[in-house]
Amino acid sequence: MDAPGALIPVLPRLFEGLDALGCMPRLTARLAREAGAGPGLRVLDLGCGKGAAAVEVAARTGCLVLGVDAFGPFIDSARELAERRGVAERCEFRKGIIGRSPRGMFDGALLLNVLPLEVAAPLARRLVRPGGFYIVDDAVRVRGRRLPAGVMVLEREEARARLMQGGDEILAEYIPAPARVRAMNARLYRVIAGNTRALARERPGLRPALAEFLRRQREANRQLSGPIRPALWVVRRSPA
């Protein structure tokens, strides 16, 4: 979420009205179903945020989903969302640390908007059984485009090679077109900017941090429809 530390206590207000927090729950649920998610299978959503993806996957596939996030208020929101959608019996949400989940206990794993690919893919692979699936996202660099100083992003083929290490198979890849990215980011930014203005009126002392947060959001949006693109992959862990 790239928010300054001073804004952590007001994150629920800052992201009010944004259950998905930038992920794509319907697409994630469809891809999970195509990868084999179904009744009786167990899927782990690490860094689940407000639970939008976890709830959608449970609702559309019938699987059991465990969502884990380090931010307690988001866990509360996730539980409320599961109740509203009528899938509370298939969703469990816990406050916890990402790296402490047990090895190989899940049929599928989601790591969305949480970690860079180089970290997310090995972690997800460790968490699912052989033959299970995992869904991770990150960004890829457009070939030939220059990145800002200090920004390191893999090209698409480099990212695919990382994912196929160990014999894993890429089942699906989604890289939205720039126009689609701009439309999605514009909708998110409108909500965030409105929440930020309200917070600035209520908490004047936070105005510098809020202004910095919006600046970071604008810069990220500019890069994501310029030299880099958001990308999402569905990967089958090798049976071996």
N, C-alpha and C positions, 0 to 999 in steps of 0.2 A: 504493500500500500504506500510505501515510501513517504510516511508522515514523520515530521520532526517529533522527537521524544516528548516535547511539551504537550503534544496533542493526544497522547495515548489515553489519558482519562476521559477525553471527549470523543473517542473514536465512534462509539455508538451513534452519537448525534451527527458526526461528520458524514457517516455512511447511512444515515437514515433514509429509508426508501430504496435501498440497493441490496436486496437479499443476495443477488448473485455475486456481488463484489467484482464484477468484470469477467467472471467465467461464463461459459455457455451451457447451462444445465440441460436443455433439450438435446443439443448436439451430443453432449457427453452421454446422456442416457441412451440415445440411439446407438452410438458407437459401442457402448458397453453391452447392449443387447446383441448387437451383431458379433461381438467378440465372445458371446456365450453366457453372459450374465442372465440368471433366471432363478426361479423359486428354489430356495434351499441353499443357494450359494452365498458365500460371505465375501463382501467387498469392504475394503478399508479406504476411507477418505482422509488423508493426512493434510492438516491445514485446512480443515473443512469450512472455516469462516462461519457464515450464518446458515450453512447447511443446504443451500439451494441445490447444488449438484447431487449431494447425498440423497436428499428427499426425492428429487426427480428420478434418480436411478432406481430407488426403492419402489416408487410409484409405477414406473413404466416397465420394470423387469421382474418385480416380485422378489428380488433378492434381499438378503439381510445386510444392512450397511452399518458399519461402525465409523462415526466421525470423531476426529480428534483435533483439537485446536488449543493453543496456549492462552487464548484470550477468553476469559470466563463469560463476559457479556455476550459474545458471539455464540457461545455454546447455549446460553439461555434462549437466544433468538432462534437457533436451529431446532431446539426442542419445541418451541412454540410453532414454528413452521411445519414440523412433522405432524403435530396435533391438528393444525388447520387442514393439512392435506390428507388426513386420515391414514397415515402410515407410521404412526408412533410405535406400533407393535413391531415394525420391521426396521426401525432406526434407533440406534443408541448413540448418544453423544457424550463424550468425556473431555474434560480439560486435561491436557497432557502435553508432553514434549515429543516432538516428531521422532527423534532417534531412539526412543525406548520401546517401540512396538516389536512384538515377537516375530521371529524369523519364520517365513514359509507357512504361516497359518491361514492365509487368505487365498481365495480363488481369483480375486482381482484387487487392484489398488488404483487410487486416483491421487495424483499430486498436481494440483492446478493452482497457478499463480502463487507458488510457494518458494521454489528453489530453482536455481539454474539447472539446465539439462544435465550437465556433467555430474551434479550431485543427485538430482531427482531420479534419474534412470537407474543407477546402481542401487539406490535405496529401495525404490519400488520393486526392482527385480528380487532383492533379498527378501522382501515381505511376502511375495506370492509363491505359491507352490510351482513346481515344474509343470509346464503346460498351461499355467494361469496367464492372465493378461494384466497389463497396466497401461494407464493413460497419463501422459505427462505433457506439459506445455512449456514453452519458452519463446524465444524469438530467433530468427535466422537473418543473417546479413545478405542483402541483395548484392549479387556479384558485381564487382566494378564500382560500387558506391563507397565513398569514404565515410568512416565512422568518426564521431567526435573523439578528441583526445581522451585516453583512459577507458574507453568503452571497448569491451571485448565480446564479440558475438560470433558464433560459428556460422559458416555458410551451410546451406541446406545439405549438401552431400557430406560435409563433415559431421553434421548432427546425425544424419542417417547412419553413418559408419559407427558412431558412438553407440547408437541404439542396437546395432546388430552384433556388437561384441558378445562373444560367448554363444553365438548361434541363435540369438533371438530373432524373431521375424516381425517386421513392420506390417501390421494388418491394414492400417489406414493412416492417412496424413491429411491434415487440413491447414491450409495457408490462405486466409482470406485475401481478396483483392484490396488494393489501397482504398477504393471508394467505400467498400464495406467496413474497413477499419475506421475510416474517418467518421462514418455514420454512427457506428457503435460508440466510439469515443466521445463524439459530440453529445450523445444522449447522456452518457455517464457524467460528463463534465458539467452539463446543465444542472443536474441534481446536486452534485458535489458543490458547485459554486453557490447555489441557493442555500445549502446547509451552512456553508462557510460564512456567507453574509449574515445569516441569522446568529451564528456563534460569535461573530465579531461584534455584533450589537450587544449581546448578552455578556460577553467576556472580553472587554477591551484589551486586557493584558495579553491576550492570545493573538492579537492582530498580526504582529510580526511573524509568528509561526504559521498562522493561517495563510498569510500572503506567500510565504516560502513554499508551503504545501501546494498551493495553486500553481505557482511557478513550475514546480517539479512536474505537476500533472500536465501542464501545457507542453513542457519540453518532451516528456515521454510520448505524448500524443503526436508531436511533430516527428519524432524519430520513428514511431511505429507505422507511419504512412510514408516514410522517406527512405532512409538507408537500411532499415530493418523491418521485418514483418513478424507479427505474432504467428506461432505455429503450434499445432497440437498433433500428437502421435498416439496411436493405439498399437501396443506391442505384445506379441505372444512370447512368453518365456519359453526357452527351449526345454524339451522334455528331459534332457540329460541333467 
